[in-house]
Amino acid sequence: MQKKPKYYFQINPSSGVPVYRQVMDQVKTQIALDHLPRGSFLPSVRQMSKDLEINPMTVSKAYSLLEKDGIVEHVRGQGMKITQGPLAQKFLNVSHESIGPLLSEVITKSKQLSLTVSHLHKLIDDAWDKEN
């Protein structure tokens, strides 16, 4: 029986966001949500690239930039360890701030189209399910 990973990453190649950036952002979010606790190790470059079906160099680039940002540190012979710093929570706060204007735009457009809140919820749920 295969053990399920504690983390979940998903790459959207058509999003317009570079794949290495998607990896970085998702690692930061997983840390901020405590799905990847501080002091734990990220999946190896080889495992992450296999799981996401992406080039190992892309994962390596993401991990290197996370290390440069102080989010992770390289532990010789063990991999990338999540640091104890507060940077990941700061990232999550910035993510929430960046989605706010998009939500306001969706709400404004929905009101212009006379959509009800329940209809908007359904549209969001359908779009969410389509992406997963």
C-alpha positions as CSV (number, residue, x, y, z in Angstrom):
1,M,0.0,0.0,0.0
2,Q,1.4,3.4,-1.0
3,K,1.5,6.1,1.6
4,K,-0.2,9.3,0.6
5,P,2.1,12.4,0.7
6,K,1.4,15.1,3.2
7,Y,1.7,17.7,0.5
8,Y,-0.2,18.5,-2.7
9,F,1.2,20.4,-5.6
10,Q,-0.4,20.9,-9.0
11,I,1.1,22.6,-12.1
12,N,-1.0,24.4,-14.6
13,P,1.1,24.7,-17.8
14,S,-1.5,27.1,-19.4
15,S,-1.6,29.5,-16.5
16,G,1.0,31.9,-17.9
17,V,2.9,31.7,-14.6
18,P,6.4,30.0,-15.1
19,V,6.4,26.5,-13.7
20,Y,9.3,27.2,-11.3
21,R,7.2,30.1,-9.8
22,Q,4.2,27.8,-9.4
23,V,6.3,25.4,-7.5
24,M,7.7,28.2,-5.3
25,D,4.3,29.7,-4.6
26,Q,2.8,26.4,-3.7
27,V,5.6,25.5,-1.4
28,K,5.2,28.8,0.4
29,T,1.5,28.3,0.7
30,Q,1.8,24.8,2.0
31,I,4.3,26.1,4.6
32,A,2.0,29.0,5.6
33,L,-1.0,26.7,6.0
34,D,1.2,24.3,8.1
35,H,0.8,21.4,5.6
36,L,4.5,21.5,5.4
37,P,5.6,22.2,9.0
38,R,8.8,24.1,9.8
39,G,11.7,21.8,10.2
40,S,10.3,19.2,7.8
41,F,11.9,18.4,4.5
42,L,10.6,19.1,1.0
43,P,10.3,16.2,-1.4
44,S,13.5,15.5,-3.3
45,V,14.1,17.2,-6.6
46,R,13.8,13.9,-8.3
47,Q,10.5,13.0,-6.5
48,M,8.9,16.4,-7.1
49,S,9.8,16.4,-10.8
50,K,8.5,12.8,-11.1
51,D,5.2,13.7,-9.3
52,L,4.6,16.8,-11.3
53,E,6.0,15.5,-14.5
54,I,8.3,18.4,-15.0
55,N,12.0,18.8,-15.6
56,P,14.2,18.3,-12.5
57,M,16.1,21.5,-13.4
58,T,12.8,23.4,-12.9
59,V,12.4,22.0,-9.4
60,S,16.0,22.7,-8.7
61,K,15.6,26.3,-9.7
62,A,12.5,26.7,-7.5
63,Y,14.3,25.2,-4.5
64,S,17.4,27.4,-5.1
65,L,15.2,30.5,-5.2
66,L,13.4,29.4,-2.0
67,E,16.7,28.9,-0.3
68,K,17.8,32.4,-1.5
69,D,14.6,33.8,0.0
70,G,15.3,32.1,3.3
71,I,12.3,29.8,3.1
72,V,14.3,26.6,3.0
73,E,17.9,25.6,3.8
74,H,20.0,22.9,2.2
75,V,21.0,20.2,4.7
76,R,23.9,18.2,3.2
77,G,22.9,14.6,2.5
78,Q,19.2,15.2,3.5
79,G,17.7,17.7,1.2
80,M,15.9,21.0,1.6
81,K,14.6,21.7,5.1
82,I,11.9,24.3,5.8
83,T,13.4,27.1,8.0
84,Q,11.9,28.4,11.2
85,G,11.4,32.0,9.9
86,P,8.1,33.8,9.5
87,L,8.5,34.5,5.8
88,A,6.0,31.9,4.6
89,Q,3.2,33.5,6.7
90,K,4.1,36.8,5.1
91,F,3.7,35.3,1.7
92,L,0.3,33.9,2.6
93,N,-0.8,37.4,3.7
94,V,0.4,38.9,0.4
95,S,-1.4,36.2,-1.5
96,H,-4.7,37.1,0.2
97,E,-4.1,40.8,-0.6
98,S,-3.4,40.0,-4.2
99,I,-6.6,38.1,-4.8
100,G,-8.8,40.7,-3.2
101,P,-8.9,43.1,-6.2
102,L,-9.7,40.1,-8.5
103,L,-12.6,39.1,-6.3
104,S,-13.9,42.7,-6.3
105,E,-13.7,42.7,-10.1
106,V,-15.7,39.4,-10.3
107,I,-18.3,40.7,-7.8
108,T,-18.7,43.9,-9.8
109,K,-19.1,42.1,-13.1
110,S,-21.5,39.6,-11.5
111,K,-23.7,42.5,-10.2
112,Q,-23.6,44.1,-13.7
113,L,-24.9,40.8,-15.1
114,S,-27.5,40.6,-12.3
115,L,-26.2,37.3,-11.1
116,T,-27.2,36.1,-7.6
117,V,-24.7,35.2,-5.0
118,S,-25.8,31.5,-5.2
119,H,-25.3,31.6,-9.0
120,L,-21.8,33.1,-8.6
121,H,-21.0,30.4,-6.0
122,K,-22.0,27.7,-8.4
123,L,-19.9,29.3,-11.2
124,I,-16.9,29.4,-8.9
125,D,-17.5,25.8,-7.7
126,D,-17.8,24.6,-11.3
127,A,-14.6,26.4,-12.3
128,W,-12.8,25.0,-9.2
129,D,-13.9,21.5,-10.1
130,K,-12.8,21.9,-13.7
131,E,-9.3,22.9,-12.6
132,N,-9.0,19.8,-10.3
